[in-house]
Amino acid sequence: MKTWIFAGLCDKSDTMLYISSILAASGQQVLLVDATLRGQYRYSIGMLDQPLPITQFSGFDVATGFGSWADLNIGMMVDQKVELAYDIVILDVELPDFCPISVWKQAARRIWVSDYSRILMHKGRMWLEQLFDQPDFPKDLVFDKLFLQAVDCGVEESYLWEYMNDFPAYWNGNPYVLPWDEGHLALKLENEHKQQLQLKPLSRMYKKELCRCIGEWMGWELKESQRALKRAERRRV
């Protein structure tokens, strides 16, 4: 089982759902874990009235309502979804204490996620300070960078990442950037209210970059992630 940790305080729920759907369409058994501060995935998957700890949505499983990694593992056993049943566990982490240090160390991918807003960059720095201030937290972990809702605003990357460069983590190369336009917001809202997951209306550039991210994280050729995207697009909503 691989674990991917997507950490950061920006709303990344739509991106995590897209990634999970594409991986599931490739044949991976995927568990997406809601470790956000507000438990926002309940609003996306239609589980407000009758919440279930682990439920299937659009071809993959979503875990909600767990306050820690230990609680999640107990819930998986109660639900008879043993750990080995999943190929990939994707964590959307905003709760700073959700993952024990062992999970951070063993994760196949650690991705720090932010948008371009100054407030979230500043709050993200404080979040990372709390994480790295743990006495036994390793100082040599490799993190990828991912920008969401990216727009052409004339702000240079070196300025955006000055908040992060003082940390002892190793930042893995150039950041991944997912471009944003108002059509993406419209699709996110429509998907939430209809409790569905459509990917086809996403812009061509967004899909291209999303496939590049997934392909590099999985060690795939670009064509393989693109084929998985096409299958996810054809999935009945």
Secondary structure, 3 states (H helix, E strand, C coil): CEEEEEECCCCCHHHHHHHHHHHHHCCCCEEEEEECCCCCHHHHHCCCCCCCCEEEECCEEEECCCCCHHHHHHHHHHCCCCHHHCCEEEEEECCCCCCCHHHHHHCCEEEEEECCCHHHHHHHHHHHHHHHCCCCCCCCCEEEEEEEEECCCCCCHHHHHHHCCCCCCEECCCCEEEECCHHHHHHHHHHHHHCCCCCCCCCHHHHHHHHHHHHHHHCCCHHHHHHHHHHHHHCCC
